[in-house]
Every structure is written in structure tokens, then in C-alpha cells.
Amino acid sequence: MGEFDFLNLISTVALFIVMIWLCIYDFKYKAVPDYLLLIVFILSFFVSPYPFLESLRYGLLFAGAFVLLNFILTFYIQNIKARIYKDESLKTQEALGEGDIPFIASMGIILGTFEGVVSLFLAAIFAIIPSIYARVINKDLQIPFIPYLFLGFLCGYLFDLESLLKVIN
């Protein structure tokens, strides 16, 4: 039988509690406090199955990729879409919220590259559903992304997505 790791258990429970708290907060206020994101980020290193430097590399890879994606999508929204639709309000809109990036970095720290990418893809699919619904009922709803990132993270954390995808192929 394997050795019981009390620190990992406490870190994991604390991480999930703070992540759930972030989801609730994001649904209610459409924004999240930085201190909760920092707690998630720090706890991610304790929960990660990878050595510290490898975890840091995954976190930086995911954060950097999404900072760049946010820049490109925000440029599109503010400069191209705003001109096409002649909508001045789009000139200040951003693609991702600032809280999404540290949360995504934490996902990378814990899940690694493959599981992290698949989890992000699942999060995007989960978030599309309420977005389509909002479009159908012609409401301009702000859809918080952290709850869907958490659902994607749960899928990657609880299931061996790489093995599942190999079985499907």
C-alpha cells in the first residue's frame, strides 16, 4: 500500500474549496479577487504530480499561450469587429478576463500539457452551451468562464483523458 501524503490531501482539498469559491464568485460578480487566484496558483504546486520546475514550465506555457490568445482576440474585437458592427462599446471589451489566465496557468501546473489542453478544450465546449442559449434568446449576457474552466479541470483531474481518447480512436 502506498504512503499516505497528508500535505497533498490538505492541499488538494483546499485547492478544490478555493476553486469552487472562485466559481461561485465569478457567477455572482463576473470578476474574481486576485488573492483567491494567488491561493489557487500557489496550491497548484503542492497538488501537482510534477517536480517544481516542470510544473512551473507548464504553468508558464499555458499562461503565455493564453496571454497571446487574449491579445489577438481582444485586438479582433476592439479593432475589427467594432468597425464591422460600428459598435463603439466593443472598443473597450476584452476577450478573456484577467482572472482566467492565472486559473489556466494553475490547470497547466497540475495537469501538464496534454491533459491541460484537452481540459481547456472541454471547458470551451461547456461554455459554448450558455453562450448559444444567450444568443438564441437575444440577450447580451456576460458568461463567466472560470466555472467552465473548473469543469474542464475536473474532467482532466479525475479522468485519464489521454487513455480515454486513445480508446475512442
Secondary structure, DSSP 8 states (H G I E B T S, - for coil): -----HHHHHHHHHHHHHHHHHHHHHHHHSS--HHHHHHHHHHHHHH-SS-HHHHHHHHHHHHHHHHHHHHHHHHIIIIIIHHHHT-GGGGG--SS-TTHHHHHHHHHHHHHHHHHHHHHHHHHHHHHHHHHHHHHTT------SHHHHHHHHHHHHHS-HHHHHHHH-
